[in-house]
Amino acid sequence: MKIAIIITAVLLAILGIGLYVGNNSNSNDSDIVKARNDGVVDFAQIESEISAGTAYLFDVRTIEEFDDGHIGGAQNLPLQDLQSGRYPDIPSDSKIYVYCRSGSRSTVAKAILDKANYGEVVNLGAYTAVVDMGGELVN
């Protein structure tokens, strides 16, 4: 009986820690997930900002990955270029959206662009998430 109580207490503690960590995670989630949850951003809004010249959409995967298929309206800006100090030739107060294959490289790219004092930088995460919000995959 005591063992069952101890096991139950341990399991409840593990569950509690898991819920606490899940609800208090840092900005590892993409910004767009938060924005979508608030109903603020969808791909039509991004396209409108790009058309108006107030925002840019960058695919931070390699040129080979970009050439295999990318989101319509995106420009290729490989993470390796950013890491070596080659930044986009755009106004520094521009809004920038970044995405990649899984969200890892776009997270790094966002941090680099933030540190370089670009305007608002939004990490869209994986290109599949961008497709889910209405972006079109083109070759």
Backbone as CSV, one residue per row, in Angstrom:
resi,resn,N_x,N_y,N_z,CA_x,CA_y,CA_z,C_x,C_y,C_z
1,MET,0.820,-1.193,0.000,0.000,0.000,0.000,0.863,1.255,0.000
2,LYS,1.939,1.261,0.847,2.811,2.425,0.892,3.499,2.638,-0.452
3,ILE,3.874,1.556,-1.118,4.541,1.661,-2.416,3.592,2.271,-3.436
4,ALA,2.328,1.899,-3.428,1.343,2.457,-4.360,1.175,3.949,-4.123
5,ILE,1.176,4.378,-2.877,1.045,5.803,-2.556,2.285,6.563,-3.042
6,ILE,3.455,5.988,-2.823,4.696,6.635,-3.258,4.738,6.741,-4.774
7,ILE,4.380,5.663,-5.456,4.370,5.686,-6.920,3.386,6.727,-7.424
8,THR,2.213,6.803,-6.833,1.208,7.787,-7.228,1.732,9.206,-7.008
9,ALA,2.371,9.435,-5.863,2.912,10.757,-5.566,3.997,11.143,-6.566
10,VAL,4.862,10.194,-6.910,5.928,10.462,-7.879,5.333,10.783,-9.242
11,LEU,4.364,10.012,-9.672,3.729,10.256,-10.967,3.044,11.616,-11.003
12,LEU,2.361,11.985,-9.930,1.706,13.293,-9.865,2.740,14.415,-9.887
13,ALA,3.866,14.209,-9.213,4.936,15.214,-9.224,5.494,15.380,-10.629
14,ILE,5.713,14.276,-11.319,6.230,14.338,-12.691,5.232,15.046,-13.597
15,LEU,3.969,14.729,-13.461,2.936,15.376,-14.255,2.899,16.870,-13.967
16,GLY,2.986,17.242,-12.710,2.975,18.653,-12.328,4.158,19.399,-12.902
17,ILE,5.334,18.799,-12.859,6.529,19.433,-13.422,6.363,19.592,-14.926
18,GLY,5.838,18.567,-15.581,5.621,18.642,-17.025,4.667,19.758,-17.403
19,LEU,3.591,19.901,-16.650,2.640,20.976,-16.932,3.265,22.342,-16.679
20,TYR,4.057,22.462,-15.624,4.715,23.727,-15.319,5.692,24.109,-16.432
21,VAL,6.512,23.171,-16.855,7.491,23.445,-17.903,6.776,23.779,-19.203
22,GLY,5.732,23.047,-19.545,4.997,23.302,-20.782,4.357,24.675,-20.810
23,ASN,3.871,25.141,-19.663,3.216,26.438,-19.608,4.179,27.592,-19.412
24,ASN,5.435,27.317,-19.095,6.407,28.365,-18.831,7.612,28.273,-19.752
25,SER,7.414,27.724,-20.949,8.546,27.607,-21.874,8.925,28.978,-22.390
26,ASN,10.191,29.140,-22.754,10.677,30.397,-23.286,10.231,30.555,-24.718
27,SER,10.879,31.410,-25.471,10.460,31.711,-26.833,10.949,30.672,-27.831
28,ASN,11.005,29.399,-27.447,11.369,28.363,-28.394,10.247,28.107,-29.389
29,ASP,9.014,28.425,-29.019,7.902,28.308,-29.950,8.025,29.429,-30.960
30,SER,7.589,29.154,-32.180,7.705,30.212,-33.182,6.748,31.351,-32.850
31,ASP,7.145,32.556,-33.209,6.320,33.742,-32.968,4.984,33.616,-33.674
32,ILE,4.995,32.980,-34.829,3.768,32.904,-35.616,2.706,32.054,-34.933
33,VAL,3.105,31.020,-34.212,2.126,30.202,-33.494,1.408,31.069,-32.486
34,LYS,2.141,31.901,-31.764,1.525,32.805,-30.797,0.601,33.777,-31.507
35,ALA,1.063,34.333,-32.627,0.252,35.291,-33.362,-1.004,34.630,-33.914
36,ARG,-0.871,33.414,-34.446,-2.036,32.711,-34.978,-3.030,32.415,-33.873
37,ASN,-2.535,32.087,-32.697,-3.434,31.818,-31.583,-4.241,33.053,-31.217
38,ASP,-3.668,34.232,-31.443,-4.366,35.476,-31.177,-5.191,35.916,-32.377
39,GLY,-5.103,35.166,-33.487,-5.839,35.516,-34.692,-5.290,36.755,-35.378
40,VAL,-4.015,37.097,-35.147,-3.458,38.336,-35.650,-2.854,38.171,-37.040
41,VAL,-2.116,37.091,-37.266,-1.355,36.958,-38.503,-1.816,35.745,-39.298
42,ASP,-2.014,35.938,-40.591,-2.199,34.821,-41.512,-1.384,35.151,-42.756
43,PHE,-1.274,34.217,-43.654,-0.385,34.445,-44.782,-0.874,35.565,-45.691
44,ALA,-2.172,35.762,-45.772,-2.685,36.876,-46.585,-2.172,38.211,-46.047
45,GLN,-2.061,38.332,-44.730,-1.529,39.556,-44.127,-0.049,39.718,-44.485
46,ILE,0.683,38.621,-44.436,2.113,38.663,-44.793,2.270,39.075,-46.250
47,GLU,1.480,38.466,-47.150,1.547,38.820,-48.575,1.229,40.294,-48.794
48,SER,0.249,40.796,-48.054,-0.125,42.201,-48.168,1.028,43.112,-47.744
49,GLU,1.700,42.753,-46.652,2.840,43.542,-46.176,3.997,43.490,-47.170
50,ILE,4.221,42.322,-47.765,5.286,42.189,-48.758,4.957,43.051,-49.986
51,SER,3.715,42.971,-50.455,3.287,43.764,-51.620,3.411,45.258,-51.356
52,ALA,3.136,45.660,-50.134,3.219,47.080,-49.773,4.662,47.541,-49.560
53,GLY,5.595,46.586,-49.558,6.999,46.929,-49.355,7.360,47.191,-47.902
54,THR,6.499,46.771,-46.983,6.773,47.000,-45.557,7.324,45.764,-44.859
55,ALA,7.405,44.646,-45.580,7.919,43.414,-44.978,8.606,42.568,-46.045
56,TYR,9.444,41.663,-45.564,10.178,40.741,-46.421,10.038,39.339,-45.857
57,LEU,9.977,38.358,-46.752,9.892,36.951,-46.368,11.166,36.261,-46.821
58,PHE,11.903,35.692,-45.855,13.166,35.035,-46.163,13.129,33.562,-45.781
59,ASP,13.557,32.739,-46.719,13.788,31.314,-46.513,15.263,31.189,-46.156
60,VAL,15.564,30.723,-44.947,16.960,30.699,-44.501,17.616,29.330,-44.692
61,ARG,17.004,28.493,-45.537,17.619,27.215,-45.879,18.704,27.433,-46.935
62,THR,19.391,26.377,-47.301,20.428,26.481,-48.330,19.792,26.785,-49.686
63,ILE,20.612,27.246,-50.620,20.130,27.536,-51.972,19.558,26.284,-52.630
64,GLU,20.177,25.130,-52.358,19.680,23.874,-52.934,18.289,23.537,-52.403
65,GLU,18.098,23.709,-51.114,16.774,23.453,-50.531,15.750,24.440,-51.090
66,PHE,16.144,25.705,-51.187,15.264,26.744,-51.720,14.848,26.399,-53.145
67,ASP,15.815,25.973,-53.963,15.531,25.640,-55.354,14.629,24.416,-55.502
68,ASP,14.642,23.538,-54.511,13.767,22.357,-54.544,12.312,22.703,-54.249
69,GLY,12.065,23.861,-53.703,10.712,24.306,-53.395,10.740,25.275,-52.230
70,HIS,9.992,26.360,-52.371,9.941,27.380,-51.343,8.569,28.042,-51.353
71,ILE,8.326,28.871,-50.374,7.060,29.586,-50.283,7.073,30.731,-51.296
72,GLY,5.993,30.859,-52.055,5.880,31.934,-53.027,6.072,33.292,-52.371
73,GLY,6.883,34.138,-52.992,7.162,35.464,-52.460,8.394,35.525,-51.574
74,ALA,8.957,34.353,-51.263,10.139,34.311,-50.393,11.410,34.568,-51.190
75,GLN,12.374,35.135,-50.505,13.724,35.294,-51.039,14.631,34.365,-50.250
76,ASN,15.672,33.867,-50.901,16.605,32.982,-50.205,17.654,33.813,-49.472
77,LEU,17.823,33.529,-48.203,18.842,34.159,-47.372,19.406,33.067,-46.460
78,PRO,20.352,32.282,-46.993,20.859,31.147,-46.223,21.400,31.561,-44.851
79,LEU,21.094,30.765,-43.862,21.579,31.022,-42.513,23.094,31.191,-42.501
80,GLN,23.795,30.410,-43.325,25.252,30.505,-43.378,25.705,31.919,-43.747
81,ASP,24.960,32.579,-44.637,25.286,33.959,-45.007,25.143,34.878,-43.795
82,LEU,24.046,34.728,-43.081,23.834,35.550,-41.888,24.931,35.309,-40.857
83,GLN,25.293,34.049,-40.680,26.316,33.718,-39.694,27.680,34.284,-40.066
84,SER,27.903,34.492,-41.366,29.187,35.059,-41.797,29.115,36.579,-41.945
85,GLY,28.007,37.176,-41.510,27.893,38.634,-41.519,27.322,39.240,-42.775
86,ARG,26.788,38.428,-43.680,26.153,38.946,-44.897,24.655,39.098,-44.624
87,TYR,24.223,40.353,-44.477,22.844,40.660,-44.136,22.064,41.103,-45.369
88,PRO,20.747,41.024,-45.319,19.953,41.459,-46.475,20.086,42.961,-46.689
89,ASP,20.074,43.350,-47.940,20.179,44.761,-48.302,18.771,45.352,-48.342
90,ILE,18.241,45.573,-47.168,16.897,46.131,-47.015,16.964,47.184,-45.914
91,PRO,15.968,48.069,-45.859,15.968,49.059,-44.778,15.987,48.370,-43.406
92,SER,16.770,48.903,-42.493,16.943,48.249,-41.195,15.682,48.258,-40.338
93,ASP,14.714,49.104,-40.668,13.474,49.122,-39.887,12.383,48.236,-40.500
94,SER,12.749,47.437,-41.488,11.782,46.563,-42.160,11.319,45.434,-41.251
95,LYS,10.099,45.010,-41.483,9.590,43.809,-40.819,10.072,42.611,-41.626
96,ILE,10.577,41.606,-40.939,11.140,40.441,-41.606,10.469,39.185,-41.072
97,TYR,10.051,38.323,-41.995,9.545,37.001,-41.656,10.589,35.987,-42.113
98,VAL,10.911,35.014,-41.267,11.866,33.969,-41.628,11.250,32.596,-41.387
99,TYR,11.650,31.637,-42.226,11.245,30.248,-42.046,12.345,29.351,-42.564
100,CYS,12.265,28.061,-42.235,13.239,27.070,-42.712,12.536,25.716,-42.803
101,ARG,13.287,24.647,-42.725,12.700,23.306,-42.834,11.977,22.895,-41.560
102,SER,12.614,23.103,-40.416,12.027,22.614,-39.165,11.761,23.700,-38.133
103,GLY,12.327,24.869,-38.319,12.194,25.950,-37.344,13.481,26.233,-36.589
104,SER,14.446,25.330,-36.667,15.707,25.521,-35.944,16.537,26.654,-36.543
105,ARG,16.753,26.601,-37.838,17.576,27.637,-38.474,16.889,28.996,-38.443
106,SER,15.569,29.009,-38.561,14.869,30.297,-38.511,14.959,30.911,-37.118
107,THR,15.038,30.084,-36.090,15.222,30.591,-34.733,16.575,31.275,-34.602
108,VAL,17.613,30.650,-35.151,18.957,31.236,-35.127,18.978,32.509,-35.978
109,ALA,18.360,32.457,-37.153,18.328,33.624,-38.043,17.637,34.807,-37.365
110,LYS,16.542,34.543,-36.690,15.833,35.614,-35.971,16.750,36.256,-34.946
111,ALA,17.467,35.453,-34.182,18.372,35.986,-33.163,19.463,36.853,-33.796
112,ILE,20.004,36.414,-34.927,21.052,37.182,-35.614,20.499,38.508,-36.119
113,LEU,19.326,38.462,-36.756,18.722,39.682,-37.296,18.303,40.635,-36.182
114,ASP,17.812,40.099,-35.077,17.481,40.939,-33.916,18.735,41.644,-33.409
115,LYS,19.815,40.891,-33.295,21.072,41.450,-32.788,21.630,42.506,-33.745
116,ALA,21.354,42.349,-35.043,21.810,43.311,-36.050,20.883,44.531,-36.123
117,ASN,19.916,44.594,-35.233,18.998,45.742,-35.100,18.081,45.963,-36.291
118,TYR,17.648,44.861,-36.910,16.597,45.012,-37.919,15.291,45.285,-37.191
119,GLY,14.274,45.694,-37.944,12.974,45.973,-37.339,12.396,44.717,-36.732
120,GLU,11.120,44.590,-36.731,10.460,43.412,-36.161,10.822,42.174,-36.985
121,VAL,11.321,41.144,-36.322,11.664,39.888,-36.991,10.742,38.814,-36.421
122,VAL,10.027,38.132,-37.311,9.065,37.111,-36.907,9.526,35.757,-37.417
123,ASN,9.679,34.821,-36.504,10.062,33.456,-36.856,8.801,32.669,-37.171
124,LEU,8.643,32.284,-38.423,7.472,31.496,-38.829,7.673,30.005,-38.577
125,GLY,8.894,29.596,-38.284,9.175,28.189,-38.018,9.371,27.411,-39.305
126,ALA,8.777,26.231,-39.356,8.916,25.333,-40.501,8.074,25.797,-41.684
127,TYR,8.570,25.534,-42.900,7.808,25.923,-44.091,6.455,25.220,-44.137
128,THR,6.346,24.042,-43.540,5.050,23.353,-43.518,4.024,24.142,-42.703
129,ALA,4.481,24.837,-41.668,3.578,25.693,-40.884,3.110,26.875,-41.727
130,VAL,4.004,27.385,-42.588,3.645,28.505,-43.460,2.625,28.033,-44.496
131,VAL,2.809,26.832,-45.012,1.831,26.259,-45.940,0.485,26.099,-45.234
132,ASP,0.511,25.625,-43.997,-0.723,25.446,-43.235,-1.478,26.758,-43.030
133,MET,-0.737,27.876,-42.966,-1.408,29.167,-42.761,-1.752,29.858,-44.082
134,GLY,-1.517,29.168,-45.217,-1.951,29.708,-46.508,-0.855,30.001,-47.503
135,GLY,0.403,29.836,-47.131,1.497,30.048,-48.078,1.528,28.945,-49.116
136,GLU,1.901,29.318,-50.344,1.940,28.348,-51.434,3.368,27.891,-51.689
137,LEU,3.575,26.585,-51.706,4.888,25.999,-52.000,5.068,25.993,-53.509
138,VAL,6.141,26.645,-53.978,6.418,26.720,-55.418,7.822,26.195,-55.690
139,ASN,8.074,25.849,-56.945,9.417,25.385,-57.359,10.114,26.449,-58.159
